[in-house]
Amino acid sequence: MRLHSFVYALAAACALVLPFKASAQYPDHPLRLVVPYPPGATNDLLGRAFAEQLSREFGQPVIVENRGGAGTAIGAQAVATARPDGYTMLLGTGTTFVLNPSLQRNLPYDPVRDFTMVSIMAEVPVVFVVNTQFPARSLAELVSYARSHPGRVNFSSSGIATSLHLAGEMFAKAAGIQLVHVPYPGSAAAMLSVIGGDVQMMSEVISGAVPNIQAGRVVPLAVTSEARVSVLPDVPTVAESGFPDFQALGWYGLALPRATPAPVVGRLREATNRILAQGELRARFEPTGLLLLPPREGAAVDAYMDRDRERWVPLVRALNLSME
């Protein structure tokens, strides 16, 4: 009996020690970063730049795999069901982790049950633009016009229940005005509708709007970030324009399968935070309107996620939106 007890105790000790030793060697072979968008999208460009730097940090290749489709759900499911060893990562978005669960009842993954968030890496602010014939040149003027012309102001976006659609709805609610949403199959068509005067206003990511702003084809009213963005320094924030604390942001975050050992999560978070602190990604992407964020530890990452859910989920429910 004593021998058996000793053997069982030794086996239990090994079960605790061996995973830690294995994770202490992490990583000892190539890693895979799943990007849930097709090649060429901003998410993909950021993913490839990050993969290059992570490869230098780890001394191992980091292979980017594009798994686009279903509003990021295809790529997310691939990572949710991957082996939880730290070698398969997801560069997901606010759509992946916040909007999809509130819009889709049959989502093939659960953001809380299936993932551990490593880092919130970057934010994607929106800019509200209007066509050149519209009389408003500020948000205050837009609000005044909308109140005196109820139901007459419409705005375009890249589709129903996208973050760009919801940014417009969030502002309408904050301002107490009615904006009529006109969805288009993609941002390019939505922008053309503004330029052509078919709609008065559009919610667009900054990188997509800047060329048309600089060419004088549309007029920017405000950005939805906490502070002004360097690529549009003369455009005020929504908060500056009379709506304190207003923010409507997309974001990109790095995640692992939920059961990944804590030492592995910590190792990847440390490497990611070093990359964010170095500033190379910031210098490369902020001229496009992408805001690289400072390093965060685990509790701060979780708090960011909680705030984002509090911002978007009640709005989705109030609008009674569903993708099914």
C-alpha beads as a LAMMPS data file, in Angstrom:
LAMMPS data file: protein, C-alpha beads

324 atoms
323 bonds

1 atom types
1 bond types

-500.0 500.0 xlo xhi
-500.0 500.0 ylo yhi
-500.0 500.0 zlo zhi

Masses

1 110.0

Atoms # bond

1 1 1 0.000 0.000 0.000
2 1 1 2.819 2.411 0.884
3 1 1 4.566 1.670 -2.426
4 1 1 1.355 2.226 -4.354
5 1 1 0.757 5.523 -2.522
6 1 1 4.276 6.644 -3.342
7 1 1 3.818 5.785 -7.034
8 1 1 0.520 7.666 -7.235
9 1 1 2.020 10.688 -5.502
10 1 1 4.996 10.659 -7.866
11 1 1 2.709 10.432 -10.914
12 1 1 0.630 13.351 -9.665
13 1 1 3.739 15.441 -9.118
14 1 1 4.958 14.683 -12.639
15 1 1 1.590 15.688 -14.073
16 1 1 2.051 19.092 -12.482
17 1 1 5.723 19.564 -13.321
18 1 1 5.889 18.279 -16.890
19 1 1 3.430 20.778 -18.440
20 1 1 5.349 23.610 -16.771
21 1 1 8.657 22.327 -18.116
22 1 1 7.157 21.942 -21.556
23 1 1 5.752 25.464 -21.499
24 1 1 9.100 26.793 -20.237
25 1 1 10.561 25.711 -23.611
26 1 1 7.857 27.621 -25.483
27 1 1 8.188 28.212 -28.340
28 1 1 10.447 25.527 -29.814
29 1 1 8.848 25.268 -33.283
30 1 1 6.935 27.529 -35.727
31 1 1 3.759 29.297 -34.651
32 1 1 0.583 30.046 -36.605
33 1 1 -1.320 33.351 -36.532
34 1 1 -4.854 33.056 -37.897
35 1 1 -6.187 36.261 -39.444
36 1 1 -9.985 36.003 -39.950
37 1 1 -9.931 38.249 -43.029
38 1 1 -8.681 37.853 -46.596
39 1 1 -5.198 39.039 -47.580
40 1 1 -4.760 42.784 -47.930
41 1 1 -7.228 43.893 -45.262
42 1 1 -5.963 46.126 -42.453
43 1 1 -6.240 43.228 -40.026
44 1 1 -4.053 41.162 -42.358
45 1 1 -1.431 43.909 -42.770
46 1 1 -1.204 44.382 -39.011
47 1 1 -1.044 40.615 -38.504
48 1 1 1.853 40.212 -40.904
49 1 1 3.801 43.093 -39.390
50 1 1 3.216 41.700 -35.895
51 1 1 4.154 38.167 -37.009
52 1 1 7.458 39.455 -38.337
53 1 1 8.316 41.087 -35.020
54 1 1 7.098 38.141 -32.945
55 1 1 9.301 35.866 -35.026
56 1 1 12.292 38.006 -34.064
57 1 1 11.248 37.923 -30.395
58 1 1 10.843 34.147 -30.304
59 1 1 13.460 33.058 -32.818
60 1 1 10.808 30.954 -34.537
61 1 1 8.832 31.477 -37.763
62 1 1 5.315 32.865 -37.312
63 1 1 3.131 31.821 -40.236
64 1 1 0.091 33.966 -41.074
65 1 1 -2.939 31.992 -42.187
66 1 1 -5.902 33.867 -43.666
67 1 1 -9.234 32.263 -42.723
68 1 1 -11.795 34.875 -43.788
69 1 1 -15.563 34.583 -43.913
70 1 1 -18.731 34.613 -41.789
71 1 1 -17.831 37.873 -40.077
72 1 1 -14.560 36.417 -38.675
73 1 1 -16.361 33.316 -37.302
74 1 1 -14.533 30.837 -39.571
75 1 1 -11.107 31.911 -38.380
76 1 1 -12.256 32.166 -34.772
77 1 1 -13.659 28.636 -34.785
78 1 1 -10.400 27.289 -36.227
79 1 1 -8.478 28.695 -33.279
80 1 1 -11.119 27.836 -30.664
81 1 1 -10.803 24.164 -31.605
82 1 1 -7.014 24.157 -32.040
83 1 1 -4.656 22.434 -29.627
84 1 1 -4.241 24.781 -26.618
85 1 1 -0.454 24.837 -26.623
86 1 1 0.229 28.447 -27.605
87 1 1 1.222 27.667 -31.180
88 1 1 -2.080 28.725 -32.776
89 1 1 -3.119 32.352 -32.217
90 1 1 -6.002 34.498 -33.424
91 1 1 -5.825 38.163 -34.383
92 1 1 -9.499 38.779 -33.750
93 1 1 -11.587 41.942 -33.624
94 1 1 -14.358 43.561 -31.643
95 1 1 -16.705 41.910 -34.118
96 1 1 -15.248 38.495 -33.231
97 1 1 -15.494 38.828 -29.478
98 1 1 -18.295 41.331 -28.810
99 1 1 -20.632 41.877 -31.769
100 1 1 -20.918 38.337 -33.145
101 1 1 -22.073 36.808 -29.846
102 1 1 -24.792 39.442 -29.506
103 1 1 -25.928 39.111 -33.129
104 1 1 -25.739 35.351 -33.781
105 1 1 -27.466 32.710 -31.681
106 1 1 -25.758 29.779 -33.412
107 1 1 -22.200 31.074 -33.307
108 1 1 -19.756 28.128 -33.539
109 1 1 -17.611 29.474 -30.703
110 1 1 -18.033 31.246 -27.389
111 1 1 -15.642 34.158 -26.770
112 1 1 -15.525 33.605 -23.014
113 1 1 -15.567 29.805 -22.913
114 1 1 -13.192 29.221 -25.829
115 1 1 -10.587 32.006 -25.680
116 1 1 -8.007 33.660 -23.464
117 1 1 -7.280 37.234 -24.487
118 1 1 -3.580 37.990 -24.610
119 1 1 -3.578 41.609 -25.750
120 1 1 -5.725 44.427 -27.102
121 1 1 -3.264 45.645 -29.719
122 1 1 -4.915 48.432 -31.697
123 1 1 -8.044 50.513 -32.025
124 1 1 -9.833 51.466 -35.234
125 1 1 -11.571 54.848 -34.941
126 1 1 -14.395 55.922 -37.218
127 1 1 -14.834 59.291 -38.916
128 1 1 -18.240 60.758 -39.726
129 1 1 -18.203 62.414 -43.143
130 1 1 -20.855 64.237 -45.168
131 1 1 -21.187 65.061 -48.842
132 1 1 -19.963 68.447 -49.996
133 1 1 -23.480 69.755 -50.721
134 1 1 -24.789 69.045 -47.224
135 1 1 -25.076 72.301 -45.225
136 1 1 -23.532 70.970 -41.993
137 1 1 -19.811 71.516 -41.379
138 1 1 -19.788 70.338 -37.768
139 1 1 -21.593 67.789 -35.637
140 1 1 -23.521 70.592 -33.929
141 1 1 -24.791 71.762 -37.309
142 1 1 -25.646 68.199 -38.301
143 1 1 -27.657 67.711 -35.115
144 1 1 -29.461 71.017 -35.605
145 1 1 -30.330 70.127 -39.196
146 1 1 -31.533 66.628 -38.231
147 1 1 -33.780 68.034 -35.512
148 1 1 -35.359 70.512 -37.892
149 1 1 -35.695 67.902 -40.657
150 1 1 -36.791 64.716 -38.823
151 1 1 -36.353 61.548 -40.871
152 1 1 -34.625 63.428 -43.678
153 1 1 -30.972 62.693 -42.857
154 1 1 -29.609 59.331 -43.941
155 1 1 -26.239 57.680 -43.541
156 1 1 -24.522 54.852 -45.362
157 1 1 -22.328 52.056 -44.058
158 1 1 -20.744 48.850 -45.253
159 1 1 -23.705 46.745 -44.109
160 1 1 -26.337 46.012 -41.492
161 1 1 -25.010 45.297 -37.982
162 1 1 -21.422 46.140 -38.900
163 1 1 -19.419 48.225 -36.463
164 1 1 -19.731 51.161 -38.894
165 1 1 -23.524 50.891 -38.934
166 1 1 -23.587 50.694 -35.147
167 1 1 -21.273 53.709 -34.774
168 1 1 -23.820 55.820 -36.628
169 1 1 -26.676 54.443 -34.549
170 1 1 -24.740 55.063 -31.343
171 1 1 -24.244 58.701 -32.289
172 1 1 -27.892 59.151 -33.248
173 1 1 -28.903 57.809 -29.841
174 1 1 -26.399 60.049 -28.020
175 1 1 -27.597 63.121 -29.934
176 1 1 -31.289 62.276 -29.682
177 1 1 -31.804 62.512 -33.440
178 1 1 -33.114 60.221 -36.154
179 1 1 -30.660 59.040 -38.791
180 1 1 -31.922 56.684 -41.489
181 1 1 -29.469 53.868 -42.157
182 1 1 -28.810 52.929 -45.788
183 1 1 -26.663 49.764 -45.958
184 1 1 -24.415 48.993 -48.917
185 1 1 -22.474 45.850 -49.872
186 1 1 -19.118 47.207 -48.765
187 1 1 -17.465 50.496 -47.863
188 1 1 -16.531 51.461 -51.421
189 1 1 -20.169 51.533 -52.556
190 1 1 -21.214 53.299 -49.365
191 1 1 -18.616 56.020 -49.926
192 1 1 -19.644 56.501 -53.561
193 1 1 -23.215 57.068 -52.388
194 1 1 -22.022 59.948 -50.194
195 1 1 -19.820 61.452 -52.883
196 1 1 -22.681 61.243 -55.381
197 1 1 -25.160 62.826 -52.979
198 1 1 -27.455 59.810 -52.668
199 1 1 -26.970 59.942 -48.885
200 1 1 -25.811 62.803 -46.722
201 1 1 -23.507 61.075 -44.250
202 1 1 -21.326 58.022 -43.752
203 1 1 -19.547 56.217 -40.912
204 1 1 -16.173 55.009 -42.207
205 1 1 -12.863 53.837 -40.825
206 1 1 -10.255 56.548 -41.129
207 1 1 -7.994 54.650 -43.515
208 1 1 -10.897 54.290 -45.950
209 1 1 -12.015 57.909 -45.686
210 1 1 -8.732 59.835 -45.766
211 1 1 -8.138 59.708 -49.559
212 1 1 -11.591 61.159 -50.230
213 1 1 -11.215 63.739 -47.451
214 1 1 -7.859 64.878 -48.827
215 1 1 -9.297 65.053 -52.350
216 1 1 -12.166 67.242 -51.135
217 1 1 -14.839 64.752 -52.157
218 1 1 -16.320 64.502 -48.628
219 1 1 -16.214 66.692 -45.522
220 1 1 -15.129 65.221 -42.154
221 1 1 -17.154 66.226 -39.108
222 1 1 -15.654 64.260 -36.210
223 1 1 -13.693 61.171 -35.226
224 1 1 -14.948 58.661 -32.669
225 1 1 -11.690 58.090 -30.776
226 1 1 -10.858 59.468 -27.331
227 1 1 -8.295 61.892 -28.793
228 1 1 -7.719 63.390 -32.219
229 1 1 -5.785 61.272 -34.710
230 1 1 -2.525 62.387 -36.254
231 1 1 -3.622 61.835 -39.848
232 1 1 -6.619 64.199 -39.363
233 1 1 -5.295 66.670 -36.787
234 1 1 -7.866 69.380 -37.540
235 1 1 -10.889 67.101 -37.166
236 1 1 -12.350 67.183 -33.633
237 1 1 -13.498 64.172 -31.687
238 1 1 -17.182 63.524 -31.065
239 1 1 -16.493 64.158 -27.379
240 1 1 -15.005 67.576 -28.190
241 1 1 -18.053 68.333 -30.305
242 1 1 -20.426 68.290 -27.368
243 1 1 -20.891 64.594 -26.549
244 1 1 -18.568 63.831 -23.618
245 1 1 -17.258 60.270 -23.211
246 1 1 -18.534 59.237 -26.650
247 1 1 -16.382 56.547 -28.234
248 1 1 -17.169 54.093 -31.004
249 1 1 -14.141 52.032 -31.876
250 1 1 -13.271 48.809 -33.547
251 1 1 -10.218 46.995 -32.241
252 1 1 -7.796 44.154 -32.901
253 1 1 -6.825 41.692 -30.179
254 1 1 -4.585 38.650 -29.847
255 1 1 -6.170 35.513 -28.396
256 1 1 -5.323 31.876 -27.632
257 1 1 -7.513 28.830 -26.983
258 1 1 -8.885 28.979 -23.440
259 1 1 -7.035 25.939 -22.050
260 1 1 -3.583 27.243 -22.997
261 1 1 -1.297 26.944 -19.934
262 1 1 -0.850 30.170 -17.970
263 1 1 2.971 30.237 -18.384
264 1 1 2.528 30.118 -22.170
265 1 1 -0.068 32.906 -22.100
266 1 1 2.303 34.957 -19.960
267 1 1 5.247 34.353 -22.280
268 1 1 3.258 35.469 -25.328
269 1 1 1.844 38.503 -23.471
270 1 1 5.332 39.592 -22.436
271 1 1 6.592 39.323 -26.010
272 1 1 3.555 41.178 -27.385
273 1 1 3.910 43.957 -24.815
274 1 1 7.572 44.411 -25.725
275 1 1 6.597 44.730 -29.386
276 1 1 3.909 47.314 -28.575
277 1 1 6.305 49.279 -26.357
278 1 1 8.985 49.442 -29.059
279 1 1 6.823 51.697 -31.214
280 1 1 7.701 50.248 -34.621
281 1 1 4.114 49.167 -35.298
282 1 1 2.840 52.555 -34.137
283 1 1 5.130 54.417 -36.529
284 1 1 4.027 52.205 -39.391
285 1 1 0.256 52.156 -38.866
286 1 1 -0.813 55.392 -37.162
287 1 1 -0.432 57.379 -40.417
288 1 1 -3.254 55.170 -41.719
289 1 1 -5.517 55.992 -38.769
290 1 1 -4.885 52.769 -36.830
291 1 1 -4.139 53.493 -33.164
292 1 1 -1.599 51.124 -31.584
293 1 1 -2.227 50.770 -27.871
294 1 1 0.165 50.691 -24.930
295 1 1 0.961 47.351 -23.260
296 1 1 -1.642 45.926 -20.885
297 1 1 -1.529 43.146 -18.324
298 1 1 -4.206 40.477 -18.004
299 1 1 -6.642 42.303 -15.698
300 1 1 -6.512 45.440 -17.865
301 1 1 -7.208 43.363 -20.994
302 1 1 -10.267 41.826 -19.333
303 1 1 -11.471 45.252 -18.182
304 1 1 -11.194 46.594 -21.728
305 1 1 -13.335 43.719 -22.985
306 1 1 -15.962 44.349 -20.291
307 1 1 -16.204 48.051 -21.195
308 1 1 -16.562 47.241 -24.881
309 1 1 -19.406 44.820 -24.206
310 1 1 -21.132 47.444 -22.055
311 1 1 -20.855 49.901 -24.940
312 1 1 -22.159 47.732 -27.789
313 1 1 -24.384 44.923 -26.513
314 1 1 -27.195 47.131 -25.128
315 1 1 -27.246 49.040 -28.433
316 1 1 -27.584 45.833 -30.460
317 1 1 -30.446 44.715 -28.222
318 1 1 -32.185 48.091 -28.377
319 1 1 -32.057 47.991 -32.176
320 1 1 -33.270 44.366 -32.156
321 1 1 -30.560 43.381 -34.619
322 1 1 -29.784 39.808 -35.596
323 1 1 -27.730 38.197 -38.339
324 1 1 -29.897 35.072 -38.435

Bonds

1 1 1 2
2 1 2 3
3 1 3 4
4 1 4 5
5 1 5 6
6 1 6 7
7 1 7 8
8 1 8 9
9 1 9 10
10 1 10 11
11 1 11 12
12 1 12 13
13 1 13 14
14 1 14 15
15 1 15 16
16 1 16 17
17 1 17 18
18 1 18 19
19 1 19 20
20 1 20 21
21 1 21 22
22 1 22 23
23 1 23 24
24 1 24 25
25 1 25 26
26 1 26 27
27 1 27 28
28 1 28 29
29 1 29 30
30 1 30 31
31 1 31 32
32 1 32 33
33 1 33 34
34 1 34 35
35 1 35 36
36 1 36 37
37 1 37 38
38 1 38 39
39 1 39 40
40 1 40 41
41 1 41 42
42 1 42 43
43 1 43 44
44 1 44 45
45 1 45 46
46 1 46 47
47 1 47 48
48 1 48 49
49 1 49 50
50 1 50 51
51 1 51 52
52 1 52 53
53 1 53 54
54 1 54 55
55 1 55 56
56 1 56 57
57 1 57 58
58 1 58 59
59 1 59 60
60 1 60 61
61 1 61 62
62 1 62 63
63 1 63 64
64 1 64 65
65 1 65 66
66 1 66 67
67 1 67 68
68 1 68 69
69 1 69 70
70 1 70 71
71 1 71 72
72 1 72 73
73 1 73 74
74 1 74 75
75 1 75 76
76 1 76 77
77 1 77 78
78 1 78 79
79 1 79 80
80 1 80 81
81 1 81 82
82 1 82 83
83 1 83 84
84 1 84 85
85 1 85 86
86 1 86 87
87 1 87 88
88 1 88 89
89 1 89 90
90 1 90 91
91 1 91 92
92 1 92 93
93 1 93 94
94 1 94 95
95 1 95 96
96 1 96 97
97 1 97 98
98 1 98 99
99 1 99 100
100 1 100 101
101 1 101 102
102 1 102 103
103 1 103 104
104 1 104 105
105 1 105 106
106 1 106 107
107 1 107 108
108 1 108 109
109 1 109 110
110 1 110 111
111 1 111 112
112 1 112 113
113 1 113 114
114 1 114 115
115 1 115 116
116 1 116 117
117 1 117 118
118 1 118 119
119 1 119 120
120 1 120 121
121 1 121 122
122 1 122 123
123 1 123 124
124 1 124 125
125 1 125 126
126 1 126 127
127 1 127 128
128 1 128 129
129 1 129 130
130 1 130 131
131 1 131 132
132 1 132 133
133 1 133 134
134 1 134 135
135 1 135 136
136 1 136 137
137 1 137 138
138 1 138 139
139 1 139 140
140 1 140 141
141 1 141 142
142 1 142 143
143 1 143 144
144 1 144 145
145 1 145 146
146 1 146 147
147 1 147 148
148 1 148 149
149 1 149 150
150 1 150 151
151 1 151 152
152 1 152 153
153 1 153 154
154 1 154 155
155 1 155 156
156 1 156 157
157 1 157 158
158 1 158 159
159 1 159 160
160 1 160 161
161 1 161 162
162 1 162 163
163 1 163 164
164 1 164 165
165 1 165 166
166 1 166 167
167 1 167 168
168 1 168 169
169 1 169 170
170 1 170 171
171 1 171 172
172 1 172 173
173 1 173 174
174 1 174 175
175 1 175 176
176 1 176 177
177 1 177 178
178 1 178 179
179 1 179 180
180 1 180 181
181 1 181 182
182 1 182 183
183 1 183 184
184 1 184 185
185 1 185 186
186 1 186 187
187 1 187 188
188 1 188 189
189 1 189 190
190 1 190 191
191 1 191 192
192 1 192 193
193 1 193 194
194 1 194 195
195 1 195 196
196 1 196 197
197 1 197 198
198 1 198 199
199 1 199 200
200 1 200 201
201 1 201 202
202 1 202 203
203 1 203 204
204 1 204 205
205 1 205 206
206 1 206 207
207 1 207 208
208 1 208 209
209 1 209 210
210 1 210 211
211 1 211 212
212 1 212 213
213 1 213 214
214 1 214 215
215 1 215 216
216 1 216 217
217 1 217 218
218 1 218 219
219 1 219 220
220 1 220 221
221 1 221 222
222 1 222 223
223 1 223 224
224 1 224 225
225 1 225 226
226 1 226 227
227 1 227 228
228 1 228 229
229 1 229 230
230 1 230 231
231 1 231 232
232 1 232 233
233 1 233 234
234 1 234 235
235 1 235 236
236 1 236 237
237 1 237 238
238 1 238 239
239 1 239 240
240 1 240 241
241 1 241 242
242 1 242 243
243 1 243 244
244 1 244 245
245 1 245 246
246 1 246 247
247 1 247 248
248 1 248 249
249 1 249 250
250 1 250 251
251 1 251 252
252 1 252 253
253 1 253 254
254 1 254 255
255 1 255 256
256 1 256 257
257 1 257 258
258 1 258 259
259 1 259 260
260 1 260 261
261 1 261 262
262 1 262 263
263 1 263 264
264 1 264 265
265 1 265 266
266 1 266 267
267 1 267 268
268 1 268 269
269 1 269 270
270 1 270 271
271 1 271 272
272 1 272 273
273 1 273 274
274 1 274 275
275 1 275 276
276 1 276 277
277 1 277 278
278 1 278 279
279 1 279 280
280 1 280 281
281 1 281 282
282 1 282 283
283 1 283 284
284 1 284 285
285 1 285 286
286 1 286 287
287 1 287 288
288 1 288 289
289 1 289 290
290 1 290 291
291 1 291 292
292 1 292 293
293 1 293 294
294 1 294 295
295 1 295 296
296 1 296 297
297 1 297 298
298 1 298 299
299 1 299 300
300 1 300 301
301 1 301 302
302 1 302 303
303 1 303 304
304 1 304 305
305 1 305 306
306 1 306 307
307 1 307 308
308 1 308 309
309 1 309 310
310 1 310 311
311 1 311 312
312 1 312 313
313 1 313 314
314 1 314 315
315 1 315 316
316 1 316 317
317 1 317 318
318 1 318 319
319 1 319 320
320 1 320 321
321 1 321 322
322 1 322 323
323 1 323 324
